[in-house]
Amino acid sequence: MFRFALIALASLLPCAAAGQDAAAPLGIFESQNDIGNVVHPGSGEYDAAAKSYLLYGSGVNMWLASDEFHFVWKKVSAQDLTLAANISILGSSSEGHRKAVLMIRQSLDGDSAYVDAARHGDGLTSLQYRDKQGAVTHEIEANVSAPARLRIEKQGDRFYLWIASENEDLQFAGGSVRVEIHAPFYVGIGVCAHQKDAVERAMFTDVDLSTSVTHPQAQYSTIETVLLSGDARSGYVSRKHLAAPGWSPDGHVLTFQLDGQRQETPFTPLKTAAPVGAPVTDQPESKLVYFASSQNGSMQIWRKAADGSQPEQMTSDDFNNESPRLSPDGKLLLFLSYSKDLKALPENAEVELRVIGLADKSIKTLARFTGGRDSLGTQPWSPDGRRVTFISYQSME
């Protein structure tokens, strides 16, 4: 009787029974397994007639320094590739952070470097990445919720997200990340429940994996915003060259220059954890002037008293640093950093957006992107000091 009960229980849990059955047909993929220490084994089922994949997955999260999810994958060695699929997250769970992903991953370790195109249960869609093993995960949120189709694109070390609504063509979602993932690596689809004891389902249809990039060449500008945590959001994408981003006084509109004219686009943060709040009304009047100077060789950030006395060098490192911008509360200084090999900041270069704490002179990188002298406006800080806006540039080849 006891043995019969165990068999009956197993029959009610098909996802657990098939969780590690790598021998089952998997279409364009070659194997599957759980990543990290999941409580309930996941599974992937391929329907050859419908050319669809049904995935079951457990796992607490795919975030911070490690992941837990179910992964259906193929091991590849390719300089460039794209992976696209229509994604439907199934069931009526109220867990907004359950997610289905298209992923490119260095290894099957839980803390591996990776980049993915993630579709969350609440509609949030983002390009997530861990830029090296054991590092903290960051993301660039798309400004469209719950797209029907996603595509992740790899061009060398640069990764892009494309999205499309039902019956529409894929559109570039804005922004990009640079992550070094070396051949061979793993590409595939995955599901995470975001709850230790839950199992969630997602359907992937019209899955397309290609080791070439076939879209037309194009140049894009993306107005992005980034939190002090380093998590970014795509605000506006254009095929034209945008410059000098900024904010409206209430923090609900992003402004920029296009063809010499001032333009604007609405801004509504998708995450409720760090909303745009009331403007800082007690901003201290700084008695110091911050500026960039190459008087000691490379371009570095300095400050001095308003009358020009008491000059003090604020940065001294292996970058050229320029364009200092003081935060509304006067506690942080934002600036752009670029290679010392460059005599000046061009229109398109690998740059870092960094902040220095004025109390302890600690420096933190907020974003790494392709940018230039037009990437930072005169007032990049949101009125509440929680976000910074900048413009990144993307070259699609």
Secondary structure, DSSP 8 states (H G I E B T S, - for coil): -HHHHHHHHHHT-HHHHTTT-TTS--TT--EEEEES--SS--EEEEETTTTEEEEEE--S-EETTEE-EEEEEEEE--SEEEEEEEEEEES----TT-EEEEEEES-SSTT--EEEEEEETTS-EEEEEESSTT---EEEE-SSSS-SEEEEEEETTEEEEEEE-TT---EE-S--EE----SSEEEEEEEE-SSTT--EEEEEEEEEEESS--S--EEEEEEEEEETTS-EEEEEEESS-EEEEEE-TTSSEEEEEETTEEEEEE---S-SSS------S-----SEEEEEE-TTSS-EEEEEETTS-S-EE---SSEEEEEEEE-TTSSEEEEEEEETT-SS--SSEEEEEEEEETTT--EEEEEEEEE-TTS--S--B-TTSSEEEEEEEEEE-
